[in-house]
């Protein structure tokens, strides 16, 4: 009875959120899993369960290895996106942490892209990455041509070899400022006593950052990688607004949408579950690590 009095008000307060979470998150995940195990490949409905057949078909009987192709595109996009956003975010945070003039102005400039939706920025970057060259060139290719730097002109996202790498450029531009904000908060959160102690020990600026400051930023870097990683795996609107449903730039999220248009609900559900598992592989270890750190304190 005492436990009920102690926990009752809190549970009553949280119950609406818990019910909504159970129905619209875990309930829909369970329903999607059920559909992925069925033979619901058209609008007529399901006649029964087929087990893991839909998952097996994604990797073996998929037309032109479309699903593995989309996974490869996602891997390239994610790697370029993570490396680019982490590099520029850390670089900008480092410059601001060193106390350059006009910090407020540069911080605003770096953070501004975050306020723009992926669709809006995708429309702009679609023009910037116009693949035409020569007299018909537009966007960046026109700028390079006007500066007589024709060797820098590119076919951008239409290039079959590294088109997905160029597709990550808008995402790097848009989220580097967010990474900068995380790292800048990490820099500012390091106690001044550590810096002073290192200076008294005769540490140079390089050794101060290498052995004292950067190791303190490990939790920030891990958080940034997790956040960016799960965002890249679900990327849909940016890619659709730049290239549309193209084979060259197709990722699993776009493949799900294309599959739903054909009413192949079982296949779309299977792709969604695979995508969910990929996100879980990234996030769950981080949650376990964070939970252990909190308990050890």
C-alpha positions in Angstrom: 0.0 0.0 0.0 2.9 2.3 0.8 4.5 1.5 -2.6 1.2 2.3 -4.3 1.0 5.7 -2.6 4.6 6.4 -3.4 4.5 5.4 -7.1 0.8 5.9 -7.8 0.8 9.7 -8.5 3.8 9.4 -10.8 2.4 6.5 -12.8 -0.9 8.2 -13.1 0.8 11.3 -14.4 2.9 9.3 -16.9 0.1 6.9 -18.0 -1.1 8.9 -21.0 2.4 9.2 -22.4 3.0 5.5 -21.7 -0.2 4.4 -23.4 0.6 6.6 -26.5 4.1 5.2 -26.6 2.9 1.6 -26.3 0.3 2.0 -29.1 2.0 4.3 -31.6 5.6 3.1 -31.2 5.9 -0.4 -29.9 2.5 -1.4 -31.2 3.3 -0.2 -34.7 6.7 -1.9 -34.6 4.9 -5.2 -33.6 2.4 -4.7 -36.4 5.1 -3.9 -39.0 7.0 -7.1 -37.9 3.8 -9.1 -38.3 3.3 -7.7 -41.9 6.9 -8.4 -42.7 6.4 -12.1 -41.9 3.2 -12.4 -44.1 2.6 -12.7 -47.9 0.8 -9.3 -48.2 2.3 -8.3 -51.5 -0.8 -6.5 -52.8 -3.9 -4.6 -51.8 -5.9 -7.9 -51.5 -4.5 -8.6 -48.0 -2.5 -11.4 -46.5 -3.4 -15.1 -46.9 -0.9 -16.3 -44.3 2.6 -16.2 -42.9 5.7 -17.0 -44.8 8.3 -16.7 -42.0 11.6 -15.1 -42.9 11.0 -15.5 -46.7 10.6 -11.8 -47.3 13.9 -11.0 -45.6 15.7 -13.8 -47.5 14.3 -12.4 -50.8 15.7 -9.0 -50.0 19.3 -10.4 -50.1 18.9 -13.2 -52.7 15.9 -12.7 -55.1 15.7 -8.9 -55.1 15.6 -7.5 -58.7 19.1 -6.3 -59.7 20.2 -6.6 -56.1 18.3 -3.5 -55.4 18.3 -3.7 -51.6 22.0 -4.5 -51.3 22.6 -1.6 -53.7 20.6 0.7 -51.5 22.6 -0.5 -48.4 25.8 0.2 -50.2 24.7 3.7 -51.0 23.6 4.2 -47.4 27.1 3.1 -46.2 28.9 5.5 -48.5 26.5 8.4 -47.6 26.9 7.7 -43.9 30.7 7.4 -43.9 31.2 10.7 -45.8 28.5 12.4 -43.8 30.0 11.4 -40.4 33.6 12.2 -41.4 32.7 15.5 -42.9 30.3 16.7 -40.2 32.7 15.6 -37.4 35.7 17.2 -39.0 34.2 20.6 -39.8 32.2 20.7 -36.5 35.3 20.0 -34.4 37.4 22.5 -36.5 34.9 25.3 -36.1 34.4 24.6 -32.4 38.2 24.6 -32.0 38.5 28.0 -33.7 35.7 29.5 -31.6 37.2 28.0 -28.5 40.5 29.7 -29.2 38.7 33.1 -29.0 38.6 34.4 -32.5 36.9 37.8 -33.1 33.3 37.9 -34.0 32.4 34.6 -32.2 28.7 35.4 -32.0 28.6 36.2 -35.7 30.4 33.0 -36.8 28.4 30.9 -34.3 25.2 32.2 -35.8 26.4 31.5 -39.4 27.4 28.0 -38.5 24.2 27.2 -36.8 21.9 28.8 -39.3 21.7 25.8 -41.7 20.1 23.8 -38.9 17.1 26.1 -39.1 16.5 25.1 -42.8 14.5 22.0 -43.6 16.2 19.2 -45.5 13.7 19.7 -48.3 14.4 23.5 -48.7 18.2 22.9 -48.6 17.8 20.0 -51.0 16.1 22.2 -53.6 19.0 24.7 -53.3 21.7 22.0 -53.5 19.9 20.4 -56.5 20.7 23.6 -58.4 24.2 23.9 -56.9 25.0 20.4 -58.0 23.7 20.7 -61.5 25.5 17.9 -63.4 25.6 19.8 -66.7 28.9 21.1 -68.0 30.1 23.6 -70.7 27.7 26.2 -71.9 24.7 24.6 -70.2 26.5 24.4 -66.8 24.7 25.8 -63.8 25.3 26.1 -60.1 28.8 25.2 -58.9 29.9 24.1 -62.4 29.0 27.5 -63.8 31.0 29.2 -61.0 34.0 27.0 -61.8 33.6 27.6 -65.5 33.5 31.4 -64.9 36.7 31.2 -62.9 38.4 29.1 -65.6 38.6 26.2 -63.3 36.9 23.7 -65.6 38.9 20.8 -64.1 36.8 21.2 -60.9 33.5 20.7 -62.8 31.7 17.5 -61.9 28.7 15.4 -62.6 28.0 15.4 -58.9 25.3 13.0 -57.8 24.9 11.5 -61.3 28.4 10.0 -61.1 28.0 6.2 -60.8 31.3 5.9 -58.9 31.0 8.5 -56.1 27.6 10.1 -56.6 26.5 9.2 -53.0 29.6 10.9 -51.6 28.6 14.2 -53.3 25.0 13.6 -52.0 26.4 13.8 -48.5 27.7 17.3 -49.0 24.4 19.1 -48.3 24.0 17.0 -45.1 27.5 17.9 -44.0 26.8 21.6 -44.6 23.5 21.4 -42.7 24.6 19.5 -39.6 28.3 20.6 -39.1 27.0 23.5 -37.1 25.1 21.2 -34.8 28.3 19.2 -34.2 30.1 22.5 -33.6 27.6 23.4 -30.9 28.1 20.1 -29.1 31.9 20.3 -29.2 31.9 24.0 -28.2 29.8 23.1 -25.2 32.3 20.3 -24.4 35.2 22.7 -24.6 33.5 25.3 -22.4 32.6 22.5 -19.9 36.2 21.5 -19.2 37.3 22.9 -15.8 39.8 25.7 -16.0 41.8 24.0 -13.2 42.8 21.3 -15.7 44.2 23.9 -18.1 46.0 25.7 -15.3 47.5 22.5 -14.0 48.8 21.5 -17.4 50.3 24.9 -17.9 52.1 24.7 -14.5 53.5 21.3 -15.6 55.0 23.0 -18.6 52.7 21.4 -21.2 52.7 23.0 -24.7 49.5 24.0 -26.4 49.7 20.9 -28.5 50.1 18.6 -25.5 47.4 20.5 -23.6 44.9 19.7 -26.3 46.3 16.2 -27.2 46.5 14.8 -23.6 44.1 16.9 -21.6 41.3 18.6 -23.5 40.5 16.2 -26.4 40.2 13.1 -24.2 37.6 15.0 -22.2 35.6 15.4 -25.4 35.2 11.7 -26.0 31.6 11.5 -24.6 30.6 14.5 -26.8 32.1 12.9 -29.9 30.4 9.6 -29.2 27.0 11.4 -28.7 27.5 13.3 -32.0 28.3 10.1 -33.9 25.3 8.3 -32.5 22.9 11.2 -33.4 24.3 11.7 -36.9 24.5 8.0 -37.5 20.9 7.3 -36.9 19.9 10.5 -38.8 21.8 9.3 -41.9 20.2 5.9 -41.8 16.7 7.4 -42.0 17.6 10.0 -44.6 14.8 10.4 -47.1 13.7 14.0 -47.7 17.1 15.4 -48.6 17.8 12.7 -51.2 14.4 12.9 -52.6 14.5 16.7 -53.0 17.9 16.5 -54.8 17.7 13.5 -57.1 14.2 12.1 -56.7 13.7 8.3 -56.8 16.8 7.5 -58.8 18.6 4.2 -58.9 22.0 5.8 -58.5 21.1 7.5 -55.2 18.5 5.1 -53.7 18.8 4.3 -50.0 16.6 1.9 -47.9 14.3 4.7 -46.8 13.6 5.7 -50.5 13.2 2.0 -51.4 10.5 1.6 -48.7 8.6 4.5 -50.2 8.9 3.1 -53.7 7.8 -0.3 -52.5 4.7 1.0 -50.7 3.6 2.7 -54.0 3.4 -0.8 -55.5 1.3 -2.0 -52.5 3.9 -4.6 -51.6 3.4 -4.1 -47.9 5.2 -7.2 -46.8 8.4 -6.3 -48.6 8.2 -2.7 -47.4 7.7 -3.9 -43.8 10.7 -6.2 -44.1 12.9 -3.3 -45.3 11.7 -1.2 -42.5 12.5 -3.8 -39.9 16.0 -4.2 -41.3 16.4 -0.5 -41.2 15.2 -0.5 -37.6 17.7 -3.2 -36.7 20.5 -1.1 -38.2 19.5 1.9 -36.1 19.3 -0.3 -33.0 22.8 -1.7 -33.7 24.1 1.9 -33.5 21.9 3.2 -30.6 21.5 0.2 -28.2 25.3 -0.1 -27.4 25.4 3.6 -26.7 22.4 3.4 -24.3 24.1 0.5 -22.5 27.3 2.4 -22.2 25.6 5.5 -21.0 23.6 3.5 -18.4 26.8 1.9 -17.1 28.5 5.2 -16.8 25.6 6.7 -14.9 25.5 3.7 -12.4 29.3 4.0 -11.8 29.0 7.6 -10.7 
